[in-house]
Structure formats: C-alpha cells, structure tokens
Amino acid sequence: MNLMHAQEGREYIIKAIVTDDEEMDAFLFSLGCYSGEPITVISHLRAGCVVSIKDGRYTIDNQLAQAIEI
C-alpha cells in the first residue's frame, strides 16, 4: 500500500521507497523519508498530501506519495 491509500491521522512505518529516479530518492531521503521511519498523513489534497516525518510537515505531490510504500 502507498501513501495515497493511507488514513489521515494514522501513523505508518515506511516499508520501501519504490522509484527508479535517483533524484526523487535523494530528495525523500533528505526529508528523513526512508525504510523503517514512521510517517503520518495529516491530510489528503487533490495534488498530493501533507505528511509528518520526524518533527517536520511537508506537502508532497501524488508522484512522491505513490513512491512511498507503507
């Protein structure tokens, strides 16, 4: 399951980042988004979603959300 199907307000553990794009992978890693880390979807938006990773909140687009397996 990816972040697009996650319930708002529930904490999940990231299982994998599924992408062939090195730049996207590096960007997500810089946010602290990698296997084993907890992630919470704060809200779903039409163009993506707002997530909480560690102590930060980020707005990510649908392409990034689909790459994060939970």
N, CA, C and O atoms as a CHARMM CRD file, in Angstrom:
* protein
*
  280
    1    1 MET  N      0.86000  -1.17400   0.00000 PROA 1      0.00000
    2    1 MET  CA     0.00000   0.00000   0.00000 PROA 1      0.00000
    3    1 MET  C      0.90400   1.23400   0.00000 PROA 1      0.00000
    4    1 MET  O      1.95000   1.24000   0.64900 PROA 1      0.00000
    5    2 ASN  N      0.50400   2.27000  -0.72200 PROA 2      0.00000
    6    2 ASN  CA     1.28400   3.50700  -0.71500 PROA 2      0.00000
    7    2 ASN  C      0.53100   4.60600   0.03600 PROA 2      0.00000
    8    2 ASN  O     -0.59400   4.40000   0.49200 PROA 2      0.00000
    9    3 LEU  N      1.15700   5.76300   0.15800 PROA 3      0.00000
   10    3 LEU  CA     0.56400   6.86200   0.93800 PROA 3      0.00000
   11    3 LEU  C     -0.75500   7.37200   0.38800 PROA 3      0.00000
   12    3 LEU  O     -1.54400   7.96000   1.12800 PROA 3      0.00000
   13    4 MET  N     -1.01100   7.15800  -0.89500 PROA 4      0.00000
   14    4 MET  CA    -2.26800   7.61100  -1.47900 PROA 4      0.00000
   15    4 MET  C     -3.47300   6.93100  -0.82200 PROA 4      0.00000
   16    4 MET  O     -4.57400   7.48100  -0.82400 PROA 4      0.00000
   17    5 HSD  N     -3.26600   5.75000  -0.26700 PROA 5      0.00000
   18    5 HSD  CA    -4.35500   4.98100   0.34200 PROA 5      0.00000
   19    5 HSD  C     -4.33500   5.01900   1.87000 PROA 5      0.00000
   20    5 HSD  O     -5.11500   4.31800   2.51400 PROA 5      0.00000
   21    6 ALA  N     -3.46300   5.82200   2.44900 PROA 6      0.00000
   22    6 ALA  CA    -3.32900   5.88300   3.91000 PROA 6      0.00000
   23    6 ALA  C     -4.46300   6.68900   4.53600 PROA 6      0.00000
   24    6 ALA  O     -4.99200   7.62300   3.93300 PROA 6      0.00000
   25    7 GLN  N     -4.82000   6.30500   5.75700 PROA 7      0.00000
   26    7 GLN  CA    -5.82700   7.04700   6.51600 PROA 7      0.00000
   27    7 GLN  C     -5.17300   8.28200   7.12100 PROA 7      0.00000
   28    7 GLN  O     -4.02100   8.24300   7.55500 PROA 7      0.00000
   29    8 GLU  N     -5.91600   9.36600   7.14400 PROA 8      0.00000
   30    8 GLU  CA    -5.41400  10.59200   7.76200 PROA 8      0.00000
   31    8 GLU  C     -5.30200  10.41600   9.27200 PROA 8      0.00000
   32    8 GLU  O     -6.19400   9.85000   9.90300 PROA 8      0.00000
   33    9 GLY  N     -4.20400  10.90100   9.85000 PROA 9      0.00000
   34    9 GLY  CA    -4.02300  10.87000  11.29500 PROA 9      0.00000
   35    9 GLY  C     -3.44400   9.58300  11.85000 PROA 9      0.00000
   36    9 GLY  O     -3.14800   9.51300  13.04300 PROA 9      0.00000
   37   10 ARG  N     -3.27700   8.57300  11.03000 PROA 10     0.00000
   38   10 ARG  CA    -2.73800   7.29400  11.49500 PROA 10     0.00000
   39   10 ARG  C     -1.25200   7.19800  11.15300 PROA 10     0.00000
   40   10 ARG  O     -0.83800   7.55200  10.04900 PROA 10     0.00000
   41   11 GLU  N     -0.45200   6.71400  12.11100 PROA 11     0.00000
   42   11 GLU  CA     0.98600   6.57400  11.87600 PROA 11     0.00000
   43   11 GLU  C      1.28600   5.24200  11.19300 PROA 11     0.00000
   44   11 GLU  O      0.76400   4.19900  11.58900 PROA 11     0.00000
   45   12 TYR  N      2.11800   5.28700  10.18200 PROA 12     0.00000
   46   12 TYR  CA     2.55200   4.10600   9.44100 PROA 12     0.00000
   47   12 TYR  C      4.07200   4.03900   9.46600 PROA 12     0.00000
   48   12 TYR  O      4.74100   5.04300   9.71100 PROA 12     0.00000
   49   13 ILE  N      4.61200   2.85900   9.21400 PROA 13     0.00000
   50   13 ILE  CA     6.05500   2.67900   9.07400 PROA 13     0.00000
   51   13 ILE  C      6.36300   2.52700   7.58800 PROA 13     0.00000
   52   13 ILE  O      5.71200   1.74900   6.89000 PROA 13     0.00000
   53   14 ILE  N      7.35100   3.26900   7.11000 PROA 14     0.00000
   54   14 ILE  CA     7.73800   3.19100   5.70700 PROA 14     0.00000
   55   14 ILE  C      8.42100   1.85000   5.45200 PROA 14     0.00000
   56   14 ILE  O      9.40700   1.51700   6.10800 PROA 14     0.00000
   57   15 LYS  N      7.89800   1.08600   4.50200 PROA 15     0.00000
   58   15 LYS  CA     8.48300  -0.21200   4.14700 PROA 15     0.00000
   59   15 LYS  C      9.53400  -0.06600   3.06400 PROA 15     0.00000
   60   15 LYS  O     10.57100  -0.72900   3.11200 PROA 15     0.00000
   61   16 ALA  N      9.27700   0.80500   2.07600 PROA 16     0.00000
   62   16 ALA  CA    10.21700   0.97400   0.97000 PROA 16     0.00000
   63   16 ALA  C      9.89900   2.23300   0.19100 PROA 16     0.00000
   64   16 ALA  O      8.78500   2.75600   0.23700 PROA 16     0.00000
   65   17 ILE  N     10.90600   2.70700  -0.52600 PROA 17     0.00000
   66   17 ILE  CA    10.73700   3.78000  -1.49000 PROA 17     0.00000
   67   17 ILE  C     10.88300   3.13000  -2.86400 PROA 17     0.00000
   68   17 ILE  O     11.95900   2.64600  -3.21400 PROA 17     0.00000
   69   18 VAL  N      9.80400   3.12200  -3.63600 PROA 18     0.00000
   70   18 VAL  CA     9.78100   2.42100  -4.92500 PROA 18     0.00000
   71   18 VAL  C      9.88500   3.44200  -6.05400 PROA 18     0.00000
   72   18 VAL  O      8.88200   4.00200  -6.49800 PROA 18     0.00000
   73   19 THR  N     11.12800   3.67500  -6.51300 PROA 19     0.00000
   74   19 THR  CA    11.35500   4.60100  -7.61200 PROA 19     0.00000
   75   19 THR  C     12.68300   4.27800  -8.29400 PROA 19     0.00000
   76   19 THR  O     13.62700   3.80500  -7.66100 PROA 19     0.00000
   77   20 ASP  N     12.73200   4.54100  -9.57900 PROA 20     0.00000
   78   20 ASP  CA    13.97700   4.39900 -10.33000 PROA 20     0.00000
   79   20 ASP  C     14.67200   5.74300 -10.48000 PROA 20     0.00000
   80   20 ASP  O     15.77500   5.82000 -11.02000 PROA 20     0.00000
   81   21 ASP  N     14.03100   6.79500 -10.00400 PROA 21     0.00000
   82   21 ASP  CA    14.54700   8.14700 -10.12000 PROA 21     0.00000
   83   21 ASP  C     15.47800   8.44700  -8.94000 PROA 21     0.00000
   84   21 ASP  O     15.01600   8.58500  -7.80700 PROA 21     0.00000
   85   22 GLU  N     16.77200   8.54700  -9.20000 PROA 22     0.00000
   86   22 GLU  CA    17.76200   8.80900  -8.15600 PROA 22     0.00000
   87   22 GLU  C     17.51800  10.15100  -7.46400 PROA 22     0.00000
   88   22 GLU  O     17.70800  10.27600  -6.25400 PROA 22     0.00000
   89   23 GLU  N     17.09900  11.14400  -8.23400 PROA 23     0.00000
   90   23 GLU  CA    16.86200  12.47300  -7.67700 PROA 23     0.00000
   91   23 GLU  C     15.68900  12.44900  -6.69100 PROA 23     0.00000
   92   23 GLU  O     15.75800  13.06900  -5.62900 PROA 23     0.00000
   93   24 MET  N     14.62100  11.73800  -7.03800 PROA 24     0.00000
   94   24 MET  CA    13.46500  11.62200  -6.14700 PROA 24     0.00000
   95   24 MET  C     13.86100  10.87700  -4.87900 PROA 24     0.00000
   96   24 MET  O     13.47700  11.27000  -3.77700 PROA 24     0.00000
   97   25 ASP  N     14.62600   9.80500  -5.03400 PROA 25     0.00000
   98   25 ASP  CA    15.07600   9.01100  -3.89500 PROA 25     0.00000
   99   25 ASP  C     15.92300   9.87300  -2.94600 PROA 25     0.00000
  100   25 ASP  O     15.74400   9.81900  -1.72900 PROA 25     0.00000
  101   26 ALA  N     16.83000  10.65300  -3.50000 PROA 26     0.00000
  102   26 ALA  CA    17.68800  11.52300  -2.69300 PROA 26     0.00000
  103   26 ALA  C     16.86700  12.60300  -1.99400 PROA 26     0.00000
  104   26 ALA  O     17.13700  12.93500  -0.84000 PROA 26     0.00000
  105   27 PHE  N     15.86600  13.15500  -2.68200 PROA 27     0.00000
  106   27 PHE  CA    15.00800  14.17700  -2.08900 PROA 27     0.00000
  107   27 PHE  C     14.24400  13.61100  -0.89400 PROA 27     0.00000
  108   27 PHE  O     14.21000  14.22700   0.17100 PROA 27     0.00000
  109   28 LEU  N     13.63400  12.44600  -1.06700 PROA 28     0.00000
  110   28 LEU  CA    12.88700  11.82700   0.03300 PROA 28     0.00000
  111   28 LEU  C     13.81200  11.49900   1.20200 PROA 28     0.00000
  112   28 LEU  O     13.43400  11.67400   2.36000 PROA 28     0.00000
  113   29 PHE  N     15.01500  11.02700   0.90600 PROA 29     0.00000
  114   29 PHE  CA    15.98600  10.72500   1.95900 PROA 29     0.00000
  115   29 PHE  C     16.34000  11.99600   2.73000 PROA 29     0.00000
  116   29 PHE  O     16.49600  11.95600   3.95100 PROA 29     0.00000
  117   30 SER  N     16.46800  13.12000   2.02900 PROA 30     0.00000
  118   30 SER  CA    16.80500  14.38400   2.69300 PROA 30     0.00000
  119   30 SER  C     15.69300  14.85000   3.63600 PROA 30     0.00000
  120   30 SER  O     15.95300  15.58200   4.59100 PROA 30     0.00000
  121   31 LEU  N     14.45800  14.42600   3.37000 PROA 31     0.00000
  122   31 LEU  CA    13.33700  14.75000   4.26000 PROA 31     0.00000
  123   31 LEU  C     13.27700  13.80900   5.46800 PROA 31     0.00000
  124   31 LEU  O     12.51600  14.04600   6.40600 PROA 31     0.00000
  125   32 GLY  N     14.08200  12.74400   5.44100 PROA 32     0.00000
  126   32 GLY  CA    14.03600  11.75100   6.50900 PROA 32     0.00000
  127   32 GLY  C     13.06700  10.63400   6.18700 PROA 32     0.00000
  128   32 GLY  O     12.62200   9.91400   7.08000 PROA 32     0.00000
  129   33 CYS  N     12.74200  10.48700   4.92300 PROA 33     0.00000
  130   33 CYS  CA    11.76200   9.50700   4.46800 PROA 33     0.00000
  131   33 CYS  C     12.49300   8.30300   3.87900 PROA 33     0.00000
  132   33 CYS  O     12.86700   8.30300   2.70700 PROA 33     0.00000
  133   34 TYR  N     12.69400   7.26600   4.71800 PROA 34     0.00000
  134   34 TYR  CA    13.35100   6.04200   4.27700 PROA 34     0.00000
  135   34 TYR  C     12.83400   4.86800   5.09700 PROA 34     0.00000
  136   34 TYR  O     12.13400   5.06500   6.09000 PROA 34     0.00000
  137   35 SER  N     13.16900   3.66200   4.69300 PROA 35     0.00000
  138   35 SER  CA    12.64100   2.44200   5.31700 PROA 35     0.00000
  139   35 SER  C     12.82700   2.44900   6.83000 PROA 35     0.00000
  140   35 SER  O     13.88700   2.80600   7.34500 PROA 35     0.00000
  141   36 GLY  N     11.76400   2.04500   7.52700 PROA 36     0.00000
  142   36 GLY  CA    11.80100   1.93900   8.97600 PROA 36     0.00000
  143   36 GLY  C     11.35900   3.18300   9.72300 PROA 36     0.00000
  144   36 GLY  O     11.15300   3.12700  10.93500 PROA 36     0.00000
  145   37 GLU  N     11.20800   4.29800   9.03700 PROA 37     0.00000
  146   37 GLU  CA    10.80800   5.54800   9.68100 PROA 37     0.00000
  147   37 GLU  C      9.28800   5.64800   9.75800 PROA 37     0.00000
  148   37 GLU  O      8.59400   5.22600   8.83300 PROA 37     0.00000
  149   38 PRO  N      8.76400   6.20500  10.85200 PROA 38     0.00000
  150   38 PRO  CA     7.31900   6.44700  10.93200 PROA 38     0.00000
  151   38 PRO  C      6.91900   7.65200  10.09400 PROA 38     0.00000
  152   38 PRO  O      7.67700   8.61300   9.96400 PROA 38     0.00000
  153   39 ILE  N      5.72000   7.58900   9.52700 PROA 39     0.00000
  154   39 ILE  CA     5.17700   8.69000   8.72300 PROA 39     0.00000
  155   39 ILE  C      3.67600   8.76500   8.99100 PROA 39     0.00000
  156   39 ILE  O      3.01100   7.74000   9.13400 PROA 39     0.00000
  157   40 THR  N      3.15500   9.97600   9.05800 PROA 40     0.00000
  158   40 THR  CA     1.72600  10.19300   9.29500 PROA 40     0.00000
  159   40 THR  C      1.17900  11.10400   8.21100 PROA 40     0.00000
  160   40 THR  O      1.76200  12.14700   7.91600 PROA 40     0.00000
  161   41 VAL  N      0.05600  10.70800   7.61600 PROA 41     0.00000
  162   41 VAL  CA    -0.62000  11.57100   6.65000 PROA 41     0.00000
  163   41 VAL  C     -1.53200  12.51000   7.43300 PROA 41     0.00000
  164   41 VAL  O     -2.46500  12.07300   8.10600 PROA 41     0.00000
  165   42 ILE  N     -1.24700  13.80700   7.33300 PROA 42     0.00000
  166   42 ILE  CA    -2.04800  14.81100   8.03600 PROA 42     0.00000
  167   42 ILE  C     -3.33700  15.07200   7.26700 PROA 42     0.00000
  168   42 ILE  O     -4.41800  15.11500   7.85300 PROA 42     0.00000
  169   43 SER  N     -3.21700  15.24600   5.94600 PROA 43     0.00000
  170   43 SER  CA    -4.40300  15.44300   5.11600 PROA 43     0.00000
  171   43 SER  C     -4.09400  15.10300   3.66400 PROA 43     0.00000
  172   43 SER  O     -2.95700  15.21200   3.20600 PROA 43     0.00000
  173   44 HSD  N     -5.14000  14.68800   2.95500 PROA 44     0.00000
  174   44 HSD  CA    -5.03600  14.41100   1.52100 PROA 44     0.00000
  175   44 HSD  C     -5.48400  15.65200   0.75700 PROA 44     0.00000
  176   44 HSD  O     -6.48900  16.27700   1.09400 PROA 44     0.00000
  177   45 LEU  N     -4.72800  15.99200  -0.26500 PROA 45     0.00000
  178   45 LEU  CA    -5.05900  17.10800  -1.13300 PROA 45     0.00000
  179   45 LEU  C     -5.29700  16.57000  -2.53800 PROA 45     0.00000
  180   45 LEU  O     -4.96800  15.42000  -2.83000 PROA 45     0.00000
  181   46 ARG  N     -5.85600  17.38000  -3.38800 PROA 46     0.00000
  182   46 ARG  CA    -6.10300  16.93100  -4.76200 PROA 46     0.00000
  183   46 ARG  C     -4.78800  16.63800  -5.48300 PROA 46     0.00000
  184   46 ARG  O     -4.70000  15.68200  -6.25200 PROA 46     0.00000
  185   47 ALA  N     -3.77500  17.45500  -5.23600 PROA 47     0.00000
  186   47 ALA  CA    -2.49600  17.30700  -5.93500 PROA 47     0.00000
  187   47 ALA  C     -1.46700  16.51800  -5.14100 PROA 47     0.00000
  188   47 ALA  O     -0.33200  16.37600  -5.59600 PROA 47     0.00000
  189   48 GLY  N     -1.82500  15.99500  -3.96100 PROA 48     0.00000
  190   48 GLY  CA    -0.87500  15.24800  -3.13900 PROA 48     0.00000
  191   48 GLY  C     -1.37900  15.10300  -1.72300 PROA 48     0.00000
  192   48 GLY  O     -2.57100  14.89300  -1.49700 PROA 48     0.00000
  193   49 CYS  N     -0.47100  15.21600  -0.76600 PROA 49     0.00000
  194   49 CYS  CA    -0.88100  15.13200   0.62700 PROA 49     0.00000
  195   49 CYS  C      0.13700  15.82500   1.53000 PROA 49     0.00000
  196   49 CYS  O      1.27700  16.07200   1.13800 PROA 49     0.00000
  197   50 VAL  N     -0.30700  16.13200   2.74800 PROA 50     0.00000
  198   50 VAL  CA     0.54500  16.72300   3.76600 PROA 50     0.00000
  199   50 VAL  C      0.92500  15.59700   4.71000 PROA 50     0.00000
  200   50 VAL  O      0.06200  14.89500   5.23700 PROA 50     0.00000
  201   51 VAL  N      2.24500  15.42800   4.92300 PROA 51     0.00000
  202   51 VAL  CA     2.72900  14.34800   5.77600 PROA 51     0.00000
  203   51 VAL  C      3.58800  14.90000   6.89500 PROA 51     0.00000
  204   51 VAL  O      4.15700  15.98700   6.79200 PROA 51     0.00000
  205   52 SER  N      3.66800  14.12800   7.96800 PROA 52     0.00000
  206   52 SER  CA     4.54000  14.45400   9.08000 PROA 52     0.00000
  207   52 SER  C      5.61600  13.37200   9.13900 PROA 52     0.00000
  208   52 SER  O      5.32200  12.18800   9.30000 PROA 52     0.00000
  209   53 ILE  N      6.87000  13.80700   9.00400 PROA 53     0.00000
  210   53 ILE  CA     8.01600  12.90800   9.09500 PROA 53     0.00000
  211   53 ILE  C      8.94600  13.50300  10.13900 PROA 53     0.00000
  212   53 ILE  O      9.35900  14.65800  10.03200 PROA 53     0.00000
  213   54 LYS  N      9.27300  12.70400  11.15200 PROA 54     0.00000
  214   54 LYS  CA    10.07700  13.18000  12.27900 PROA 54     0.00000
  215   54 LYS  C      9.40100  14.41200  12.85700 PROA 54     0.00000
  216   54 LYS  O      8.24300  14.32700  13.26600 PROA 54     0.00000
  217   55 ASP  N     10.08100  15.55600  12.90800 PROA 55     0.00000
  218   55 ASP  CA     9.48600  16.76200  13.50400 PROA 55     0.00000
  219   55 ASP  C      9.00400  17.76700  12.46500 PROA 55     0.00000
  220   55 ASP  O      8.69600  18.90900  12.80800 PROA 55     0.00000
  221   56 GLY  N      8.93600  17.35500  11.19400 PROA 56     0.00000
  222   56 GLY  CA     8.55700  18.28300  10.14500 PROA 56     0.00000
  223   56 GLY  C      7.27400  17.89400   9.43600 PROA 56     0.00000
  224   56 GLY  O      6.87700  16.72900   9.42600 PROA 56     0.00000
  225   57 ARG  N      6.63100  18.89700   8.83800 PROA 57     0.00000
  226   57 ARG  CA     5.45300  18.67700   7.99600 PROA 57     0.00000
  227   57 ARG  C      5.80000  19.10100   6.58200 PROA 57     0.00000
  228   57 ARG  O      6.38200  20.16200   6.36000 PROA 57     0.00000
  229   58 TYR  N      5.43400  18.25300   5.62700 PROA 58     0.00000
  230   58 TYR  CA     5.77400  18.51100   4.23300 PROA 58     0.00000
  231   58 TYR  C      4.56600  18.25000   3.34500 PROA 58     0.00000
  232   58 TYR  O      3.75200  17.37000   3.62700 PROA 58     0.00000
  233   59 THR  N      4.45800  19.01300   2.28500 PROA 59     0.00000
  234   59 THR  CA     3.45500  18.75500   1.26300 PROA 59     0.00000
  235   59 THR  C      4.16700  18.03600   0.12600 PROA 59     0.00000
  236   59 THR  O      5.12900  18.55400  -0.44100 PROA 59     0.00000
  237   60 ILE  N      3.69000  16.84500  -0.20000 PROA 60     0.00000
  238   60 ILE  CA     4.30100  16.08100  -1.28100 PROA 60     0.00000
  239   60 ILE  C      3.25700  15.84200  -2.36500 PROA 60     0.00000
  240   60 ILE  O      2.06400  15.74600  -2.08000 PROA 60     0.00000
  241   61 ASP  N      3.71500  15.74600  -3.60200 PROA 61     0.00000
  242   61 ASP  CA     2.77500  15.54200  -4.70200 PROA 61     0.00000
  243   61 ASP  C      2.40900  14.06500  -4.83100 PROA 61     0.00000
  244   61 ASP  O      2.97700  13.20700  -4.15500 PROA 61     0.00000
  245   62 ASN  N      1.45200  13.78800  -5.70800 PROA 62     0.00000
  246   62 ASN  CA     0.96700  12.41100  -5.86700 PROA 62     0.00000
  247   62 ASN  C      2.06000  11.44300  -6.30900 PROA 62     0.00000
  248   62 ASN  O      2.06200  10.28500  -5.89200 PROA 62     0.00000
  249   63 GLN  N      2.98900  11.90100  -7.14600 PROA 63     0.00000
  250   63 GLN  CA     4.06700  11.03900  -7.61700 PROA 63     0.00000
  251   63 GLN  C      4.94700  10.57900  -6.46300 PROA 63     0.00000
  252   63 GLN  O      5.31500   9.40600  -6.39500 PROA 63     0.00000
  253   64 LEU  N      5.28700  11.48700  -5.55900 PROA 64     0.00000
  254   64 LEU  CA     6.07600  11.12300  -4.38200 PROA 64     0.00000
  255   64 LEU  C      5.28100  10.21500  -3.44700 PROA 64     0.00000
  256   64 LEU  O      5.81800   9.24500  -2.91300 PROA 64     0.00000
  257   65 ALA  N      4.01100  10.52900  -3.25300 PROA 65     0.00000
  258   65 ALA  CA     3.17200   9.72300  -2.36800 PROA 65     0.00000
  259   65 ALA  C      3.03200   8.28900  -2.87200 PROA 65     0.00000
  260   65 ALA  O      2.99000   7.35300  -2.07300 PROA 65     0.00000
  261   66 GLN  N      2.96000   8.11200  -4.17800 PROA 66     0.00000
  262   66 GLN  CA     2.84600   6.76600  -4.74300 PROA 66     0.00000
  263   66 GLN  C      4.14500   5.98700  -4.62100 PROA 66     0.00000
  264   66 GLN  O      4.12100   4.75700  -4.63900 PROA 66     0.00000
  265   67 ALA  N      5.27500   6.66900  -4.49600 PROA 67     0.00000
  266   67 ALA  CA     6.57600   6.00100  -4.37900 PROA 67     0.00000
  267   67 ALA  C      6.84800   5.50600  -2.96700 PROA 67     0.00000
  268   67 ALA  O      7.73800   4.67900  -2.76600 PROA 67     0.00000
  269   68 ILE  N      6.09200   6.00200  -1.97800 PROA 68     0.00000
  270   68 ILE  CA     6.32800   5.62300  -0.57800 PROA 68     0.00000
  271   68 ILE  C      5.40600   4.46900  -0.20700 PROA 68     0.00000
  272   68 ILE  O      4.19400   4.64800  -0.08100 PROA 68     0.00000
  273   69 GLU  N      5.98700   3.28500  -0.03300 PROA 69     0.00000
  274   69 GLU  CA     5.22300   2.10400   0.36600 PROA 69     0.00000
  275   69 GLU  C      5.18000   2.00400   1.88700 PROA 69     0.00000
  276   69 GLU  O      6.20100   2.13100   2.56200 PROA 69     0.00000
  277   70 ILE  N      3.98000   1.77300   2.41100 PROA 70     0.00000
  278   70 ILE  CA     3.79600   1.65100   3.86100 PROA 70     0.00000
  279   70 ILE  C      3.21800   0.29900   4.21200 PROA 70     0.00000
  280   70 ILE  O      2.99300   0.01000   5.38700 PROA 70     0.00000
